[in-house]
Amino acid sequence: MFEKLTEQPKDKILALMQMYRDDPRPTKIDLGVGVYKNADGVTPIMRSVKTAEQKWWQKEDSKSYVAIAGDAGFNDVMVDLVLGDAVPRDSVASVATPGGTGAVRQAFELIRMADPKATVWISDPTWPNHVSILKYLGISMQTYRYFDSESGAVNFEGMKEDLDEASPGDVILLHGCCHNPTGANLTQPQWNEIIRIMQEKGLGAMIDLAYQGFGDGLDDDALATRLVAASLPETLIAASCSKNFGIYRERTGILIAVSQDASLRAMTQGTLGFLNRQNYSFPPDHGARLVTLVLKDDALRTDWQAELEEVRNGMLGLRSQLAAELQRYTNSDRFGFIAEHRGMFSRLGLTQEQVEKLRSDHAIYMVSDSRINIAGLNTDTVPILAKSIVDVLD
Ligand SMILES: Cc1ncc(COP(=O)(O)O)c(C=O)c1O
């Protein structure tokens, strides 16, 4: 049987990580992989998470299964974190999932179960895994224009024109904040306009929220998600705890389904549980426990928020520094968008050749579409990157 298998497409970012590891140059800089790193290049365990882990180690008295939807306490705190008081709780169904990816996958499966003909609309560009999971599941997809490489801003007119082509019942996948890979985000008035289009055209909403707290703050980053959930008949939200709690390998996420029609809640909850059971049965619990402990304990929560703020402000500082250095070198505002972007990523708008030159001549690694991980920088490497970018420009 195995001889019938065919080669699957390689994940570009994993291949880039390998090239970086194999590069012997001591000055190499990794701006490729999508994990947060501090100024020393370390992905730290957050203080509050470490403390929660110690507490849980003492408290945990069984490794038996929990519940098919995950621990109810986790679901509650996460629904609160994501939705605040935007929607009544009797309109919300949710399941814990292995990371944000698990939630994305389950959301797509739910869409396919509910309406096999629905098309999912994704931004061009988007997180590549959206594309590959949709393809793998055989779900029809379309792209809407999103990014203007010249200005580094959202191509809002293009986005609206394309969404106008969507049919009733289609689902629009939006990044709740900190768009990956571009870093360009809709403004509040633009979100309002998109919501109006979706209402008028009878479109479904799916929000991928993988970076809450990495952009403008915990509540600000959830504003658009809350607005969508409160305004549209149905919203699916795939949220990840990997980044904002720094628990990447614990695989912690949640899929939230909001319906204005509370009578649909039981059916939706049952379907989400069914999907968990079919795909991996009980979701992972360890990371979910840590998140619950942190969010339920005032002192731990305060410390977590403070550390998350440090992370967020650190990235904002690096953005301003890089934009200023590039302004100085180019004597233009060409790269001013870097300071406007939010989250861990910015797409620089460089050509593939320029990206390759940065790698070959300067040992600077970024994804071939010129997405950089801001957190891969520190105050010492920002000027090196700026100078190198200028070097590869025409
Ligand atoms: C847009 C987006 N969605 C979802 C995820 C899923 O993250 P994880 O499965 O690690 O929680 C990521 C991670 O890179 C992401 O960038």
PDBQT file of the ligand as one rigid body, heavy atoms in Angstrom, charges set to zero:
ROOT
HETATM    1  C1  LIG A 401      -3.338  32.764  11.022  1.00  0.00    +0.000 C 
HETATM    2  C2  LIG A 401      -3.048  31.584  11.870  1.00  0.00    +0.000 A 
HETATM    3  N1  LIG A 401      -4.039  30.781  12.231  1.00  0.00    +0.000 NA
HETATM    4  C3  LIG A 401      -3.848  29.702  13.002  1.00  0.00    +0.000 A 
HETATM    5  C4  LIG A 401      -2.595  29.377  13.451  1.00  0.00    +0.000 A 
HETATM    6  C5  LIG A 401      -2.496  28.129  14.299  1.00  0.00    +0.000 C 
HETATM    7  O1  LIG A 401      -1.654  28.112  15.338  1.00  0.00    +0.000 OA
HETATM    8  P1  LIG A 401      -1.502  26.859  16.304  1.00  0.00    +0.000 P 
HETATM    9  O2  LIG A 401      -2.118  25.679  15.649  1.00  0.00    +0.000 OA
HETATM   10  O3  LIG A 401      -0.045  26.703  16.492  1.00  0.00    +0.000 OA
HETATM   11  O4  LIG A 401      -2.225  27.223  17.550  1.00  0.00    +0.000 OA
HETATM   12  C6  LIG A 401      -1.510  30.184  13.094  1.00  0.00    +0.000 A 
HETATM   13  C7  LIG A 401      -0.140  29.831  13.501  1.00  0.00    +0.000 C 
HETATM   14  O5  LIG A 401       0.830  30.152  12.925  1.00  0.00    +0.000 OA
HETATM   15  C8  LIG A 401      -1.753  31.318  12.293  1.00  0.00    +0.000 A 
HETATM   16  O6  LIG A 401      -0.756  32.134  11.926  1.00  0.00    +0.000 OA
ENDROOT
TORSDOF 0
